[in-house]
Amino acid sequence: MYQDKKVVFSGVQPSGVLTIGNYLGAIRNFADFSEEYHCYYCVVDEHAITVRQVPADLRRRTYETLALYIACGLDPEKNTLYVQSHVSAHAELGWILDCYTMFGELSRMTQFKDKSAKNADNINAGLFTYPALMAADILLYQTDLVPVGADQKQHLELTRDVAARFNQVYGDTFVVPDPYIPKTSAKIMSLADPTKKMSKSDENENAVVRILDPRDAIIRKFKRAVTDSGSEIKYAEGKDGIMNLMSIYSAFTGKTMDEIEREFDGKGYGDFKMAVGETCADALAPVQAEFARLMNDKAYLEDVMIKGAEAAARDAARTMSKVRRKIGFTDPRRK
Ligand code: AQP
């Protein structure tokens, strides 16, 4: 779509207060692309309603997620920051792609299986077709690269399959995007059960460290993190809890696992957990300060939302026009 630059798209659901999983696996990396790519970063509220949300909370978290984008270094002048439901083309292309996504493919999605197990009283059609809407989000902007955590890899593969299928039937329509998954922090695990992904909607507050948690809460949660009964700080099988803490420490400090093992040689889990907690709290402090400032300026956030949605809608319209024509929808206004 942009001859001068390649395109990056990513999104975060305003389905809870974001965790260090969302931060290290996704948002922290977004700003790295701002100079070289044309970037769209979306607050995906339409995805969030696949799980029941309290309307007032959803509204507040939408503002919070946008403010966090900016607090994490995304300059609205250099990135298109907007809210998914403000650009109707997402839902429109989502429906169309529903018709090019197979029941069998959607049935194999592990996120659907996990989320339907967690929300057994609300296994709605949107939860099932979520990946087709995600494909629409990405393909609307002719995206080349999608920075996401490892949990989204399967959805990205489906997006690629849907794009290739559509292109095969109608000729080149969509760019087939590649995922960008960070090496060190692609999957931050729960502090209460290190075999499970850390998730913002987890009901156990001790399992998640949130970007906005106060310093003492961050340190307390790391102190309580579940580890094995050993005492050595080692990146080794059977030590899921320690491996997770080492990944978090490595992501914040840039140190390798070998360096971390040497740094804590002869020290116990208590010292290590304290160091991880303090490092994490130090790293998040400037983000929290900037977030607080932005949340006091609702008019600015709304201005960003409006301008972002206008720009995104303009760009999305180009893809929509192509798609509509190719699949055979009539357009009597087009001369
Ligand atoms: N634990 C994680 N480690 C690394 N990356 C993660 N991401 C999420 N959890 C981790 C990445 O964060 C981005 C935004 O995620 P999302 O809001 O679209 O939804 P999600 O993947 O379902 O995240 P959560 O926190 O688990 O939300 P809920 O609890 O609402 O389902 C994505 O790039 C994701 O990979």
Residues whose N, C-alpha, C, O or C-beta is under 5 A from the ligand:
A	BS01	AQP	G11 V12 Q13 S15 G21 N22 G25 A26 P147 V148 G149 A150 D151 Q152 S185 A186 K187 I188 M189 K197 M198 S199 K200 S201 D202
